[in-house]
Amino acid sequence: MVSNAADRGLGQDDIRQIIIRDVRGYSRGRCHIVRLLNTSGVALHDVLLDGLLDTSPDEVQCRAAVKIGDSHYGGGIAPLGDTYGIMIHHVVSKSTYTILIGGSLVDSIISDVIRYGASGEIVTVASGPQYVRDVTIANTRVMAP
């Protein structure tokens, strides 16, 4: 939590205006390389992730290059509208999931993403389609190793 277990209200605990650029790496513990996580009542918005290169060796596959939200954190999935304005660009991933949405997401953009050496979807919505609205996904592709 930004403050403590109680939301102070008026957006004081919001996670906002974050820029992450040029990430190169992997999770040795086979978790997520970048994880964007908020809990119910704490908004996560205006986040830019521009450039992520999954450098996993052949014997290690991360669960996700990028994970947004989680159903098992805080009070569960953050309400629709609490996570918005997320821009994810220029991701190259060998992870089990490239972009894994485990919570809610609205008014966001995912573009220029390459899934390399693993079949499957570029964006996986684990939380269910009812938790995603107005998310633009553009210029993505799956490449063989």
Contact map, one row per residue, 1 for C-alpha under 8 A:
1111100000000000000000000000000000000000000000000000000000000000000000000000000000000000000000000000000000000000000000000000000000000000000000000
1111000000001110000000000000000000000000000000000000000000000000000000000000000000000000000000000000000000000000000000000000000000000000000000000
1111111000001000000000000000000000000000000000000000000000000000000000000000000000000000000000000000000000000000000000000000000000000000000000000
1111111000000000000000000000000000000000000000000000000000000000000000000000000000000000000000000000000000000000000000000000000000000000000000000
1011111000000000000000000000000000000000000000000000000000000000000000000000000000000000000000000000000000000000000000000000000000000000000000000
0011111100000000000000000000000000000000000000000000000000000000000000000000000000000000000000000000000000000000000000000000000000000000000000000
0011111110001000000000000000000000000000110000000000000000000000000000000000000000000000000000000000000000000000000000000000000000000000000000000
0000011111111000000000000000000000000000000000000000000000000000000000000000000000000000000000000000000000000000000000000000000000000000000000000
0000001111111000000000000000000000000000000000000000000000000000000000000000000000000000000000000000000000000000000000000000000000000000000000000
0000000111110000000000000000000000000000000000000000000000000000000000000000000000000000000000000000000000000000000000000000000000000000000000000
0000000111111100000000000000000000000000011000000000000000000000000000000000000000000000000000000000000000000000000000000000000000000000000000000
0000000111111100000000000000000000000000000000000000000000000000000000000000000000000000000000000000000000000000000000000000000000000000000000000
0110001110111110000000000000000000000000011000000000000000000000000000000000000000000000000000000000000000000000000000000000000000000000000000000
0100000000111111000000000000000000000000011110000000000000000000000000000000000000000000000000000000000000000000000000000000000000000000000000000
0100000000001111110000000000000000000100011110000000000000000000000000000000000000000000000000000000000000000000000000000000000000000000000000000
0000000000000111110000000000000000000000001111100000000000000000000000000000000000000000000000000000000000000000000000000000000000000000000000000
0000000000000011111000000000000000000000000011110000000000000000000000000000000000000000000000000000000000000000000000000000000000000000000000000
0000000000000011111100000000000000000000000001110000000000000000000000000000000000000000000000000000000000000000000000000000000000000000000000000
0000000000000000111110000000000000000000000000111100000000000000000000000000000000000000000000000000000000000000000000000000000000000000000000000
0000000000000000011111100000000000000000000000111110000000000000000000000000000000000000000000000000000000000000000000000000000000000000000000000
0000000000000000001111100000000000000000000000011111000000000000000000000000000000000000000000000000000000000000000000000000000000000000000000000
0000000000000000000111110000000000000000000000000111100000000000000000000000000000000000000000000000000000000000000000000000000000000000000000000
0000000000000000000111111000000000000000000000000011100000000000000000000000000000000000000000000000000000000000000000000000000000000000000000000
0000000000000000000001111100000000000000000000000001111000000000000000000000000000000000000000000000000000000000000000000000000000000000000000000
0000000000000000000000111110000010000000000000000000111100000000000000000000000000000000000000000000000000000000000000000000000000000000000000000
0000000000000000000000011111010110000000000000000000011100000100000000000000000000000000000000000000000000000000000000000000000000000000000000000
0000000000000000000000001111111110000000000000000000000100000100000000000000000000000000000000000000000000000000000000000000000000000000000000000
0000000000000000000000000111111000000000000000000000000000010100000000000000000000000000000000000000000000000000000000000000000000000000000000000
0000000000000000000000000011111000000000000000000000000000000100000000000000000000000000000000000000000000000000000000000000000000000000000000000
0000000000000000000000000111111100000000000000000000000000011110000000000000000000000000000000000000000000000000000000000000000000000000000000000
0000000000000000000000000011111110000000000000000000000000000111000000000000000000000000000000000000000000000000000000000000000000000000000000000
0000000000000000000000000110011111100000000000000000000000000111111000000000000000000000000000000000000000000000000000000000000000000000000000000
0000000000000000000000001110001111100000000000000000010000000101110000000000000000000000000000000000000000000000000000000000000000000000000000000
0000000000000000000000000000000111110000000000000000000000000000111000000000000000000000000000000000000000000000000000000000000000000000000000000
0000000000000000000000000000000111111000000000000000000000000000011110000000000000000000000000000000000000000000000000000000000000000000000000000
0000000000000000000000000000000001111100000000000000000000000000011110000000000000000000000000000000000000000000000000000000000000000000000000000
0000000000000000000000000000000000111110000100000000000000000000000111000000000000000000000000000000000000000000000000000000000000000000000000000
0000000000000010000000000000000000011111011100000000000000000000000010000000010000100000000000000000000000000000000000000000000000000000000000000
0000000000000000000000000000000000001111111000000000000000000000000000001111110000000000000000000000000000000000000000000000000000000000000000000
0000000000000000000000000000000000000111111000000000000000000000000000000111111001000000000000000000000000000000000000000000000000000000000000000
0000001000000000000000000000000000000011111000000000000000000000000000000000011001000000000000000000000000000000000000000000000000000000000000000
0000001000101110000000000000000000000111111100000000000000000000000000000000000001000000000000000000000000000000000000000000000000000000000000000
0000000000101111000000000000000000000111111110000000000000000000000000000000000011110000000000000000000000000000000000000000000000000000000000000
0000000000000111000000000000000000001100011111100000000000000000000000000000000001110000000000000000000000000000000000000000000000000000000000000
0000000000000111100000000000000000000000001111100000000000000000000000000000000001111100000000000000000000000000000000000000000000000000000000000
0000000000000001110000000000000000000000000111110000000000000000000000000000000000011110000000000000000000000000000000000000000000000000000000000
0000000000000001111100000000000000000000000111111000000000000000000000000000000000001110000000000000000000000000000000000000000000000000000000000
0000000000000000111110000000000000000000000001111100000000000000000000000000000000000111000000000000000000000000000000000000000000000000000000000
0000000000000000001110000000000000000000000000111111000000000000000000000000000000000111100000000000000000000000000000000000000000000000000000000
0000000000000000001111000000000000000000000000011111000000000000000000000000000000000011111000000000000000000000000000000000000000000000000000000
0000000000000000000111100000000000000000000000001111100000000000000000000000000000000000111000000000000000000000000000000000000000000000000000000
0000000000000000000011110000000000000000000000001111110000000000100000000000000000000000011110000000000000000000000000000000000000000000000000000
0000000000000000000001111000000000000000000000000011111000000000000000000000000000000000001110000000000000000000000000000000000000000000000000000
0000000000000000000000011100000010000000000000000001111100000000100000000000000000000000000111100000000000000000000000000000000000000000000000000
0000000000000000000000011100000000000000000000000000111110000000000000000000000000000000000000000000000000000000000000000000000000000000000000000
0000000000000000000000001110000000000000000000000000011111111100000000000000000000000000000001000000000000000000000000000000000000000000000000000
0000000000000000000000000000000000000000000000000000001111111000000000000000000000000000000000000000000000000000000000000000000000000000000000000
0000000000000000000000000000000000000000000000000000000111111000000000000000000000000000000000000000000000000000000000000000000000000000000000000
0000000000000000000000000000000000000000000000000000000111111000000000000000000000000000000000000000000000000000000000000000000000000000000000000
0000000000000000000000000001010000000000000000000000000111111100000000000000000000000000000000000000000000000000000000000000000000000000000000000
0000000000000000000000000000010000000000000000000000000111111110000000000000000000000000000001110000000000000000000000000000000000000000000000000
0000000000000000000000000111111110000000000000000000000100011111100000000000000000000000000001110000000000000000000000000000000000000000000000000
0000000000000000000000000000011100000000000000000000000000001111100000000000000000000000000000111000000000000000000000000000000000000000000000000
0000000000000000000000000000001110000000000000000000000000000111111000000000000000000000000000111111000000000000000000000000000000000000000000000
0000000000000000000000000000000111000000000000000001010000000111111000000000000000000000000011101111000000000000000000000000000000000000000000000
0000000000000000000000000000000111110000000000000000000000000001111100000000000000000000000000000111000000000000000000000000000000000000000000000
0000000000000000000000000000000101110000000000000000000000000001111110000000000000000000000000000011110000000000000000000000000000000000000000000
0000000000000000000000000000000000111000000000000000000000000000011111000000000000000000000000000011111110000000000000000000000000000000000000000
0000000000000000000000000000000000111100000000000000000000000000001111100000110000000000000000000000111100000000000000000000000000000000000000000
0000000000000000000000000000000000001000000000000000000000000000000111111001100000000000000000000000111000000000000000000000001000000000000000000
0000000000000000000000000000000000000000000000000000000000000000000011111001100000000000000000000000011000000000000000000000001000000000000000000
0000000000000000000000000000000000000000000000000000000000000000000001111111100000000000000000000000000000000000000000000000000000000000000000000
0000000000000000000000000000000000000010000000000000000000000000000001111111100000000000000000000000000000000000000000000000000000000000000000000
0000000000000000000000000000000000000011000000000000000000000000000000011111000000000000000000000000000000000000000000000000000000000000000000000
0000000000000000000000000000000000000011000000000000000000000000000000011111110000000000000000000000000000000000000000000000000000000000000000000
0000000000000000000000000000000000000011000000000000000000000000000001111111110000000000000000000000000000000000000000000000000000000000000000000
0000000000000000000000000000000000000011000000000000000000000000000011111011111000000000000000000000011100000000000000000000001000000000000000000
0000000000000000000000000000000000000111100000000000000000000000000010000011111101100000000000000000001100000000000000000000000000000000000000000
0000000000000000000000000000000000000001100000000000000000000000000000000000111111000000000000000000000100000000000000000000000000100000000000000
0000000000000000000000000000000000000000000000000000000000000000000000000000011111100000000000000000000111000000000000000000000000110000000000000
0000000000000000000000000000000000000000001000000000000000000000000000000000001111110000000000000000000111000000000000000000000000000000000000000
0000000000000000000000000000000000000001111110000000000000000000000000000000011111110000000000000000000110000000000000000000000000000000000000000
0000000000000000000000000000000000000100001110000000000000000000000000000000010111111100000000000000000111000000000000000000000000000000000000000
0000000000000000000000000000000000000000001111000000000000000000000000000000000011111100000000000000000011110000000000000000000000000000000000000
0000000000000000000000000000000000000000000011100000000000000000000000000000000000111110000000000000000001111000000000000000000000000000000000000
0000000000000000000000000000000000000000000011111000000000000000000000000000000000111111000000000000000000111000000000000000000000000000000000000
0000000000000000000000000000000000000000000001111100000000000000000000000000000000001111100000000000000000011100000000000000000000000000000000000
0000000000000000000000000000000000000000000000011100000000000000000000000000000000000111111000000000000000001110000000000000000000000000000000000
0000000000000000000000000000000000000000000000001110000000000000000000000000000000000011111000000000000000000111100000000000000000000000000000000
0000000000000000000000000000000000000000000000000111000000000000000000000000000000000001111100000000000000000011110000000000000000000000000000000
0000000000000000000000000000000000000000000000000111100000000000000000000000000000000001111110000000000000000001110000000000000000000000000000000
0000000000000000000000000000000000000000000000000001110000000000000000000000000000000000011111000000000000000000111100000000000000000000000000000
0000000000000000000000000000000000000000000000000001110000000000100000000000000000000000001111100100000000000000111100000000000000000000000000000
0000000000000000000000000000000000000000000000000000010100001100100000000000000000000000000111110100000000000000001111000000000000000000000000000
0000000000000000000000000000000000000000000000000000010000001111100000000000000000000000000011111100000000000000000001000000000000000000000000000
0000000000000000000000000000000000000000000000000000000000001111000000000000000000000000000001111100000000000000000001000000000000000000000000000
0000000000000000000000000000000000000000000000000000000000000011100000000000000000000000000000111111000000000000000000011111000000000000000000000
0000000000000000000000000000000000000000000000000000000000000001110000000000000000000000000011111111000000000000001000001111000000000000000000000
0000000000000000000000000000000000000000000000000000000000000001111100000000000000000000000000001111100000000000000000000111000000000000000000000
0000000000000000000000000000000000000000000000000000000000000001111100000000000000000000000000001111110000000000000000000011110000000000000000000
0000000000000000000000000000000000000000000000000000000000000000001111000000000000000000000000000011111110000000000000000011111000000000000000000
0000000000000000000000000000000000000000000000000000000000000000001111100000100000000000000000000001111100000000000000000000111000000000000000000
0000000000000000000000000000000000000000000000000000000000000000000111100000110000000000000000000000111110000000000000000000011000100000000000000
0000000000000000000000000000000000000000000000000000000000000000000110000000111111100000000000000000111111000000000000000000001000110000000000000
0000000000000000000000000000000000000000000000000000000000000000000100000000000111110000000000000000101111110000000000000000000000111010000000000
0000000000000000000000000000000000000000000000000000000000000000000000000000000110111000000000000000000111110000000000000000000000011110000000000
0000000000000000000000000000000000000000000000000000000000000000000000000000000000011100000000000000000011111000000000000000000000001111000000000
0000000000000000000000000000000000000000000000000000000000000000000000000000000000011110000000000000000011111100000000000000000000000111000000000
0000000000000000000000000000000000000000000000000000000000000000000000000000000000001111000000000000000000111110000000000000000000000011110000000
0000000000000000000000000000000000000000000000000000000000000000000000000000000000000011100000000000000000011111100000000000000000000011110000000
0000000000000000000000000000000000000000000000000000000000000000000000000000000000000001110000000000000000001111100000000000000000000001111100000
0000000000000000000000000000000000000000000000000000000000000000000000000000000000000000111000000000000000000111110000000000000000000000011100000
0000000000000000000000000000000000000000000000000000000000000000000000000000000000000000111110000000000000000111111000000100000000000000001110000
0000000000000000000000000000000000000000000000000000000000000000000000000000000000000000011110000000000000000001111100000100000000000000000111100
0000000000000000000000000000000000000000000000000000000000000000000000000000000000000000000111000100000000000000111111100100000000000000000111100
0000000000000000000000000000000000000000000000000000000000000000000000000000000000000000000111000000000000000000011111000000000000000000000001111
0000000000000000000000000000000000000000000000000000000000000000000000000000000000000000000001000000000000000000001111100000000000000000000001111
0000000000000000000000000000000000000000000000000000000000000000000000000000000000000000000001110000000000000000001111110000000000000000000001111
0000000000000000000000000000000000000000000000000000000000000000000000000000000000000000000000000000000000000000001011111000000000000000000001000
0000000000000000000000000000000000000000000000000000000000000000000000000000000000000000000000001000000000000000000001111100000000000000000001000
0000000000000000000000000000000000000000000000000000000000000000000000000000000000000000000000001100000000000000000000111111000000000000000000000
0000000000000000000000000000000000000000000000000000000000000000000000000000000000000000000000001110000000000000111000011111000000000000000111000
0000000000000000000000000000000000000000000000000000000000000000000000000000000000000000000000001111100000000000000000001111100000000000000000000
0000000000000000000000000000000000000000000000000000000000000000000000000000000000000000000000001111100000000000000000001111110000000000000000000
0000000000000000000000000000000000000000000000000000000000000000000000000000000000000000000000000001110000000000000000000011111110010000000000000
0000000000000000000000000000000000000000000000000000000000000000000000000000000000000000000000000001111000000000000000000001111100000000000000000
0000000000000000000000000000000000000000000000000000000000000000000001100000100000000000000000000000111100000000000000000000111110100000000000000
0000000000000000000000000000000000000000000000000000000000000000000000000000000000000000000000000000000000000000000000000000111111110000000000000
0000000000000000000000000000000000000000000000000000000000000000000000000000000000000000000000000000000000000000000000000000101111110000000000000
0000000000000000000000000000000000000000000000000000000000000000000000000000000000000000000000000000000000000000000000000000000111111000000000000
0000000000000000000000000000000000000000000000000000000000000000000000000000001100000000000000000000001110000000000000000000001111111000000000000
0000000000000000000000000000000000000000000000000000000000000000000000000000000100000000000000000000000111000000000000000000100111111110000000000
0000000000000000000000000000000000000000000000000000000000000000000000000000000000000000000000000000000011100000000000000000000001111110000000000
0000000000000000000000000000000000000000000000000000000000000000000000000000000000000000000000000000000001110000000000000000000000011111000000000
0000000000000000000000000000000000000000000000000000000000000000000000000000000000000000000000000000000011111100000000000000000000011111100000000
0000000000000000000000000000000000000000000000000000000000000000000000000000000000000000000000000000000000111110000000000000000000000111110000000
0000000000000000000000000000000000000000000000000000000000000000000000000000000000000000000000000000000000001110000000000000000000000011111100000
0000000000000000000000000000000000000000000000000000000000000000000000000000000000000000000000000000000000001111000000000000000000000001111100000
0000000000000000000000000000000000000000000000000000000000000000000000000000000000000000000000000000000000000011100000000000000000000000111110000
0000000000000000000000000000000000000000000000000000000000000000000000000000000000000000000000000000000000000011111000000100000000000000111111000
0000000000000000000000000000000000000000000000000000000000000000000000000000000000000000000000000000000000000000111000000100000000000000001111100
0000000000000000000000000000000000000000000000000000000000000000000000000000000000000000000000000000000000000000011111110100000000000000000111110
0000000000000000000000000000000000000000000000000000000000000000000000000000000000000000000000000000000000000000011111000000000000000000000011111
0000000000000000000000000000000000000000000000000000000000000000000000000000000000000000000000000000000000000000000111000000000000000000000001111
0000000000000000000000000000000000000000000000000000000000000000000000000000000000000000000000000000000000000000000111000000000000000000000000111
